Amino acid sequence: MRGVRRPDRQGPAAGVPARDAVCHVQAARGATLSRSGPSRLGIRLTALGIGLLGLGLDQLSKHAALANLEWGEPVNVLGPVLRFTLISNPGAAFGLGSGSTLALSIFAILAFVASLVIALPRITRMSHAVALGLLLAGITGNLHDRLLRDPSPLYGHVIDFLQLPYFAIFNIADMCITAAAALIIILSFRHISDAAQEPEEAAA
């Protein structure tokens, strides 16, 4: 009878690194290690999708407000907590900068172009896609009004109708910009925290 060959207990053959060692060698040489997760294209498409969805919701809500509300007449929705009050706003979000309509329109166009040309190609995480998508929704929602509503292109007034107690009247685009700003701040603090932990992990 042929003898059963006993397994080699001496480890891998000389010159052939073990599986973990191969991973470390690949990482050290800068090779890409396979890992699950959304692709860069998927992340970018998510950002654009959120932007389009936010733009659509903003414009649909404004059309509904124009069709069902009277200018300047408040309608209680949740008692004193939330009212619908239809106004046209020549300024920025929450009624700021009412005398700078043209400058705000130009700034919005530049911000929109920068978001698409500079920010969109550089995002690498889904959280970045959400923040950028919300920002795009807010920019395009109000820019649409400035370009296409009365009195004229670049001088158009933005439709606002959401009112909270002791607060300016706003719209969904304003909400998207605020949410994007809050998310960007949170992600920035997380990045600082992660960067501070890396030297400690390397030392350990």
Secondary structure, 3 states (H helix, E strand, C coil): CCCCCCCCCCCCCCCCCCHHHHHHHHHHCCCCCCCCCCCHHHHHHHHHHHHHHHHHHHHHHHHHHHHHCCECCCEECCCCCCEEEEEEECCCHHHCCCCCHHHHHHHHHHHHHHHHHHHHHHCCCHHHHHHHHHHHHHHHHHHHHHHHCCCCCCCCCEEEEEECCCCCCECHHHHHHHHHHHHHHHHHHHHHHHHHHHHHHHHC
